[in-house]
Amino acid sequence: MFKLNENQLALEAAVMEPPNWVGQNGYAEVADNVHGALEVLDKNEDFFKMTLAVMVTPE
């Protein structure tokens, strides 16, 4: 679980770089759209963690 979370954080950091660059180079609307989509992933993070915890919990 720890490694999955670590991978998710690394992917988030990598995915945030292009929209940040785009926004800094005059395409704020495009950057805002990407950030909006990424917010959905962020909001669902806890749900996925709980789902994984339930799936991994030994019976």
N, CA, C and O atoms as CSV, one atom per row, in Angstrom:
chain,resi,resn,atom,element,x,y,z
A,1,MET,N,N,0.827,-1.185,0.000
A,1,MET,CA,C,0.000,0.000,0.000
A,1,MET,C,C,0.875,1.255,0.000
A,1,MET,O,O,0.600,2.221,-0.712
A,2,PHE,N,N,1.924,1.218,0.807
A,2,PHE,CA,C,2.808,2.382,0.881
A,2,PHE,C,C,3.415,2.678,-0.483
A,2,PHE,O,O,3.475,3.834,-0.903
A,3,LYS,N,N,3.861,1.640,-1.171
A,3,LYS,CA,C,4.487,1.828,-2.480
A,3,LYS,C,C,3.471,2.338,-3.509
A,3,LYS,O,O,3.820,3.163,-4.353
A,4,LEU,N,N,2.229,1.863,-3.452
A,4,LEU,CA,C,1.197,2.375,-4.353
A,4,LEU,C,C,0.975,3.859,-4.121
A,4,LEU,O,O,0.867,4.635,-5.070
A,5,ASN,N,N,0.908,4.250,-2.858
A,5,ASN,CA,C,0.730,5.668,-2.536
A,5,ASN,C,C,1.934,6.478,-2.991
A,5,ASN,O,O,1.784,7.575,-3.529
A,6,GLU,N,N,3.108,5.945,-2.777
A,6,GLU,CA,C,4.334,6.629,-3.203
A,6,GLU,C,C,4.341,6.831,-4.723
A,6,GLU,O,O,4.713,7.898,-5.212
A,7,ASN,N,N,3.927,5.798,-5.463
A,7,ASN,CA,C,3.844,5.911,-6.924
A,7,ASN,C,C,2.821,6.956,-7.335
A,7,ASN,O,O,3.057,7.730,-8.263
A,8,GLN,N,N,1.688,6.981,-6.650
A,8,GLN,CA,C,0.651,7.954,-6.978
A,8,GLN,C,C,1.171,9.376,-6.783
A,8,GLN,O,O,0.921,10.247,-7.617
A,9,LEU,N,N,1.885,9.615,-5.700
A,9,LEU,CA,C,2.426,10.952,-5.441
A,9,LEU,C,C,3.474,11.338,-6.487
A,9,LEU,O,O,3.536,12.489,-6.918
A,10,ALA,N,N,4.288,10.375,-6.886
A,10,ALA,CA,C,5.302,10.647,-7.909
A,10,ALA,C,C,4.649,10.965,-9.251
A,10,ALA,O,O,5.076,11.881,-9.954
A,11,LEU,N,N,3.614,10.206,-9.603
A,11,LEU,CA,C,2.901,10.475,-10.854
A,11,LEU,C,C,2.223,11.833,-10.814
A,11,LEU,O,O,2.225,12.563,-11.805
A,12,GLU,N,N,1.645,12.172,-9.676
A,12,GLU,CA,C,0.995,13.481,-9.543
A,12,GLU,C,C,2.000,14.598,-9.771
A,12,GLU,O,O,1.711,15.560,-10.483
A,13,ALA,N,N,3.168,14.478,-9.177
A,13,ALA,CA,C,4.197,15.507,-9.334
A,13,ALA,C,C,4.634,15.621,-10.798
A,13,ALA,O,O,4.828,16.724,-11.309
A,14,ALA,N,N,4.786,14.485,-11.461
A,14,ALA,CA,C,5.208,14.497,-12.862
A,14,ALA,C,C,4.127,15.072,-13.775
A,14,ALA,O,O,4.428,15.815,-14.709
A,15,VAL,N,N,2.878,14.729,-13.503
A,15,VAL,CA,C,1.770,15.182,-14.349
A,15,VAL,C,C,1.505,16.672,-14.159
A,15,VAL,O,O,0.986,17.315,-15.071
A,16,MET,N,N,1.842,17.230,-13.021
A,16,MET,CA,C,1.602,18.646,-12.758
A,16,MET,C,C,2.582,19.561,-13.490
A,16,MET,O,O,2.276,20.733,-13.711
A,17,GLU,N,N,3.729,19.058,-13.863
A,17,GLU,CA,C,4.738,19.902,-14.500
A,17,GLU,C,C,4.286,20.494,-15.841
A,17,GLU,O,O,4.397,21.707,-16.022
A,18,PRO,N,N,3.781,19.692,-16.785
A,18,PRO,CA,C,3.372,20.282,-18.075
A,18,PRO,C,C,2.286,21.364,-17.956
A,18,PRO,O,O,2.438,22.425,-18.562
A,19,PRO,N,N,1.193,21.141,-17.196
A,19,PRO,CA,C,0.201,22.217,-17.121
A,19,PRO,C,C,0.743,23.471,-16.428
A,19,PRO,O,O,0.345,24.587,-16.762
A,20,ASN,N,N,1.636,23.290,-15.480
A,20,ASN,CA,C,2.248,24.467,-14.851
A,20,ASN,C,C,3.058,25.257,-15.872
A,20,ASN,O,O,2.985,26.485,-15.917
A,21,TRP,N,N,3.821,24.552,-16.683
A,21,TRP,CA,C,4.624,25.205,-17.718
A,21,TRP,C,C,3.725,25.893,-18.741
A,21,TRP,O,O,3.982,27.029,-19.140
A,22,VAL,N,N,2.668,25.197,-19.162
A,22,VAL,CA,C,1.730,25.759,-20.131
A,22,VAL,C,C,1.116,27.047,-19.583
A,22,VAL,O,O,1.008,28.045,-20.296
A,23,GLY,N,N,0.717,27.016,-18.317
A,23,GLY,CA,C,0.127,28.203,-17.699
A,23,GLY,C,C,1.097,29.366,-17.627
A,23,GLY,O,O,0.704,30.520,-17.800
A,24,GLN,N,N,2.348,29.072,-17.375
A,24,GLN,CA,C,3.365,30.117,-17.279
A,24,GLN,C,C,3.730,30.693,-18.642
A,24,GLN,O,O,4.342,31.757,-18.727
A,25,ASN,N,N,3.358,29.999,-19.694
A,25,ASN,CA,C,3.708,30.445,-21.036
A,25,ASN,C,C,2.504,30.962,-21.821
A,25,ASN,O,O,2.475,30.898,-23.050
A,26,GLY,N,N,1.528,31.467,-21.103
A,26,GLY,CA,C,0.447,32.184,-21.747
A,26,GLY,C,C,-0.803,31.393,-22.084
A,26,GLY,O,O,-1.679,31.908,-22.780
A,27,TYR,N,N,-0.911,30.192,-21.628
A,27,TYR,CA,C,-2.090,29.386,-21.927
A,27,TYR,C,C,-2.814,29.015,-20.635
A,27,TYR,O,O,-3.006,27.838,-20.329
A,28,ALA,N,N,-3.205,30.025,-19.895
A,28,ALA,CA,C,-3.811,29.835,-18.575
A,28,ALA,C,C,-5.087,29.004,-18.648
A,28,ALA,O,O,-5.347,28.194,-17.758
A,29,GLU,N,N,-5.885,29.194,-19.694
A,29,GLU,CA,C,-7.145,28.449,-19.797
A,29,GLU,C,C,-6.888,26.946,-19.933
A,29,GLU,O,O,-7.577,26.135,-19.314
A,30,VAL,N,N,-5.904,26.585,-20.734
A,30,VAL,CA,C,-5.555,25.170,-20.900
A,30,VAL,C,C,-5.058,24.609,-19.571
A,30,VAL,O,O,-5.459,23.520,-19.160
A,31,ALA,N,N,-4.192,25.350,-18.910
A,31,ALA,CA,C,-3.661,24.907,-17.618
A,31,ALA,C,C,-4.789,24.751,-16.604
A,31,ALA,O,O,-4.798,23.786,-15.839
A,32,ASP,N,N,-5.735,25.679,-16.585
A,32,ASP,CA,C,-6.873,25.583,-15.661
A,32,ASP,C,C,-7.703,24.343,-15.938
A,32,ASP,O,O,-8.157,23.683,-15.004
A,33,ASN,N,N,-7.908,24.018,-17.202
A,33,ASN,CA,C,-8.674,22.820,-17.562
A,33,ASN,C,C,-7.987,21.552,-17.055
A,33,ASN,O,O,-8.638,20.661,-16.511
A,34,VAL,N,N,-6.680,21.480,-17.237
A,34,VAL,CA,C,-5.930,20.307,-16.782
A,34,VAL,C,C,-5.964,20.229,-15.258
A,34,VAL,O,O,-6.174,19.156,-14.694
A,35,HIS,N,N,-5.758,21.362,-14.594
A,35,HIS,CA,C,-5.798,21.357,-13.133
A,35,HIS,C,C,-7.177,20.936,-12.626
A,35,HIS,O,O,-7.280,20.234,-11.620
A,36,GLY,N,N,-8.223,21.357,-13.310
A,36,GLY,CA,C,-9.575,20.948,-12.923
A,36,GLY,C,C,-9.761,19.442,-13.019
A,36,GLY,O,O,-10.355,18.826,-12.134
A,37,ALA,N,N,-9.257,18.856,-14.083
A,37,ALA,CA,C,-9.351,17.404,-14.243
A,37,ALA,C,C,-8.539,16.685,-13.173
A,37,ALA,O,O,-8.970,15.658,-12.648
A,38,LEU,N,N,-7.378,17.216,-12.854
A,38,LEU,CA,C,-6.538,16.588,-11.835
A,38,LEU,C,C,-7.161,16.709,-10.440
A,38,LEU,O,O,-6.922,15.855,-9.586
A,39,GLU,N,N,-7.948,17.749,-10.201
A,39,GLU,CA,C,-8.633,17.893,-8.916
A,39,GLU,C,C,-9.602,16.744,-8.680
A,39,GLU,O,O,-9.777,16.303,-7.544
A,40,VAL,N,N,-10.231,16.256,-9.742
A,40,VAL,CA,C,-11.137,15.117,-9.608
A,40,VAL,C,C,-10.360,13.898,-9.100
A,40,VAL,O,O,-10.821,13.183,-8.211
A,41,LEU,N,N,-9.189,13.676,-9.671
A,41,LEU,CA,C,-8.363,12.561,-9.207
A,41,LEU,C,C,-7.979,12.737,-7.748
A,41,LEU,O,O,-7.983,11.776,-6.978
A,42,ASP,N,N,-7.654,13.945,-7.377
A,42,ASP,CA,C,-7.267,14.235,-5.999
A,42,ASP,C,C,-8.425,13.983,-5.041
A,42,ASP,O,O,-8.230,13.422,-3.963
A,43,LYS,N,N,-9.628,14.396,-5.428
A,43,LYS,CA,C,-10.806,14.194,-4.580
A,43,LYS,C,C,-11.112,12.712,-4.393
A,43,LYS,O,O,-11.622,12.317,-3.345
A,44,ASN,N,N,-10.811,11.893,-5.387
A,44,ASN,CA,C,-11.107,10.463,-5.314
A,44,ASN,C,C,-10.008,9.650,-4.644
A,44,ASN,O,O,-10.157,8.440,-4.471
A,45,GLU,N,N,-8.930,10.281,-4.270
A,45,GLU,CA,C,-7.784,9.575,-3.698
A,45,GLU,C,C,-8.169,8.766,-2.467
A,45,GLU,O,O,-7.790,7.600,-2.354
A,46,ASP,N,N,-8.909,9.360,-1.549
A,46,ASP,CA,C,-9.274,8.650,-0.319
A,46,ASP,C,C,-10.139,7.431,-0.613
A,46,ASP,O,O,-9.978,6.392,0.028
A,47,PHE,N,N,-11.057,7.544,-1.577
A,47,PHE,CA,C,-11.902,6.415,-1.945
A,47,PHE,C,C,-11.047,5.247,-2.423
A,47,PHE,O,O,-11.275,4.106,-2.022
A,48,PHE,N,N,-10.068,5.521,-3.275
A,48,PHE,CA,C,-9.228,4.451,-3.791
A,48,PHE,C,C,-8.372,3.835,-2.692
A,48,PHE,O,O,-8.146,2.625,-2.691
A,49,LYS,N,N,-7.899,4.645,-1.766
A,49,LYS,CA,C,-7.118,4.109,-0.650
A,49,LYS,C,C,-7.972,3.181,0.193
A,49,LYS,O,O,-7.519,2.104,0.581
A,50,MET,N,N,-9.225,3.591,0.486
A,50,MET,CA,C,-10.112,2.743,1.283
A,50,MET,C,C,-10.427,1.445,0.545
A,50,MET,O,O,-10.462,0.376,1.154
A,51,THR,N,N,-10.654,1.535,-0.756
A,51,THR,CA,C,-10.956,0.348,-1.543
A,51,THR,C,C,-9.790,-0.622,-1.533
A,51,THR,O,O,-9.985,-1.827,-1.375
A,52,LEU,N,N,-8.581,-0.107,-1.701
A,52,LEU,CA,C,-7.405,-0.959,-1.664
A,52,LEU,C,C,-7.222,-1.580,-0.290
A,52,LEU,O,O,-6.846,-2.747,-0.185
A,53,ALA,N,N,-7.480,-0.827,0.752
A,53,ALA,CA,C,-7.346,-1.337,2.116
A,53,ALA,C,C,-8.299,-2.498,2.347
A,53,ALA,O,O,-7.929,-3.495,2.967
A,54,VAL,N,N,-9.513,-2.376,1.856
A,54,VAL,CA,C,-10.494,-3.443,2.023
A,54,VAL,C,C,-10.083,-4.680,1.222
A,54,VAL,O,O,-10.235,-5.812,1.683
A,55,MET,N,N,-9.569,-4.448,0.036
A,55,MET,CA,C,-9.174,-5.571,-0.826
A,55,MET,C,C,-7.961,-6.316,-0.273
A,55,MET,O,O,-7.831,-7.524,-0.468
A,56,VAL,N,N,-7.085,-5.606,0.409
A,56,VAL,CA,C,-5.840,-6.189,0.885
A,56,VAL,C,C,-5.969,-6.767,2.285
A,56,VAL,O,O,-5.146,-7.589,2.688
A,57,THR,N,N,-6.984,-6.353,3.034
A,57,THR,CA,C,-7.156,-6.803,4.419
A,57,THR,C,C,-7.386,-8.305,4.461
A,57,THR,O,O,-8.296,-8.819,3.811
A,58,PRO,N,N,-6.552,-9.010,5.233
A,58,PRO,CA,C,-6.728,-10.466,5.329
A,58,PRO,C,C,-8.000,-10.810,6.112
A,58,PRO,O,O,-8.393,-10.089,7.029
A,59,GLU,N,N,-8.625,-11.909,5.739
A,59,GLU,CA,C,-9.864,-12.331,6.408
A,59,GLU,C,C,-9.579,-13.228,7.568
A,59,GLU,O,O,-10.505,-13.676,8.244
